């Protein structure tokens, strides 16, 4: 196991063996030509008593002593490592796997993922087995549920989507489970998740989430990084084709129909982005938009001016992960090309690739979603330009019209490798 490629151990073993050989020759020269010549001669004569030249060559005894000494040296190094690993809380039997994983993941592609909701958290849970170089930029405009209550009470950004992403990227299964625990009782606690309350506590204690980012990543043992699109509270506002205006993303699903969303904006509009987000976008090898709700997960991040400008200026390809279905109310009747045009209209840059599912959605699943007002997104009627940008992969989660995290991550990593 220690000799697996990529761990970085073999080179040091070779160096150890080479230094041991050179050291042995140097010590031999020192003892034979220096003040220890007398003791070296007595030692050699003593060892010669253990054999006879007629039975075996005298140098065999020297080889045996040298082998025993090396064995003792290696044993002492192994036991020292085991003691140090136990002292740091790492089980020695898992150390090789952990080292291999970290070495391999540290060389993974630099991916910036934009969005929110279950779509982004599912993507992150799949990506984290391929790379540690993940930066999630998460929408914080939600105004419903636990997030909405905390926003109103503490004048903070919505923590709900952040919590989901922290749980997805956490290296601790226990922490991930605790973050998503939702209190079912208790005055003032009912309906809140532990993760939302933790982020609210850190935001309150440090005067905002912006200054608490490093503490959050350290405490939650996040593989990669998760940042809010902005650390200033903001409201999502939709302008509809019929002239109406809807404030608050929690209202979109019920109030948009029968009209359609023409454009969305943030109020206030010029909110700043964190420097870490802009740096990650500049260094990215791939920028992924989605999967997730078009107007309430993906586009709200793009409405932060510094983020959209950084993406437009980036040399990295932009990948839009196409939704599997339309969303009742929010995107009812909107084609795939309509989704892409909405992204372009708010971002100011055409995605280089559009990733679509190639696996057929079972008829019973289609009917179940159709009964709720959702339809499968296809390339019917799409322009030639869009069709040339589409990349296909089987992305379907069995039994549901959702992206499978592992399949989605593998498809994205495959595109990144080809890009390299």
Secondary structure, 3 states (H helix, E strand, C coil): CCCCCCCCCHHHHHHHHHHHHHHHHHHHHHHHHCCCHHHHHHHHHHHHCCCCCCCCCCHHHHHHHHHHHHHHHHHHHHHHHHHHHHHCCCCHHHHHHHHHHHHHHHCCCCEEEEECHHHHHHHHHHHCCCCCCEEEEECCCCCCHHHHHHHHHHCCCCCHHHHHHHHHHECCHHHHHHHCCECCCCCCCCCCEHHHHHHHHHHHHHCCHHHHHHHHHHHHCECCEEEECCCCCCEEEEEECCCCEEECHHHHHHHCCCCCEEEEEEECCCCCCCHHHHHHHHHCCEEEECCCCHHHHHHHHHCCHHHHHHHHHCCCEEEEECCCECCCCCCCCCCHHHHHHHHHHHHCCCCCEEEEECCCCCHHHHHHHHHCCCCECCCCCCCHHHHHHEEEECCECCCCCCECHHHHHHHHHHHHHHHC
